[in-house]
Amino acid sequence: MCFAAVVRKVSIASLLGATTIITMTMITPSSKAESSPQLKVNDPAPLFTVKTFEGKDFSLADRKGQWTVLYFYPKAGTPGCTKQACSFRDNLEKIKSLGAEVYGISADTVAEQAEFHKKEHLNFILLADPDDQVVNMYGSKMPMLKMSKRWTFIIDPSLKIRSIAKDVDPVLDSQRVAQEIAEMQKKDQSKK
């Protein structure tokens, strides 16, 4: 549900007989939704194109045929986001050995993502979503803040969402992702 701020002015007589104007802000549900309906496992992953930390175009559609880990985080350079990014950095080879690539995305600008990538010596691509378009598409936007919640999506080679983890532990997320992908691939193989 989306919310819109509604400002109302209320006149109140003071003890001295003068009139005082008090402005109150009330948060009420908005009739206009800003994001898509909540995504579910087995839904097609919403396709998007954004800039990488290097200023290059990244299109999710180009990932067809490959496993993709798309993790949303609140703000580049903050303590929890740094722990999560470094955990993915340190576990990247295990994830890549499963045929998957990791992409971190937040509402930060290309410049902020580039600075974060360089400072933490990251070995995977960061995506910039300064207009919150992808954050809204995936439903991970924090209410009334220009930030994403800490959610991780695993997208299979057919670009179908296979896992959605919400409010993940930033330190353990990369290990969980590797384990889940391995289990999904094993299950997929047993179906053949």
Summary of the structure (lengths in Angstrom):
residues: 192
radius of gyration: 20.7
end to end distance: 41.0
largest distance: 82.8
contacts: 571
relative contact order: 0.19
helix: 29%
strand: 31%
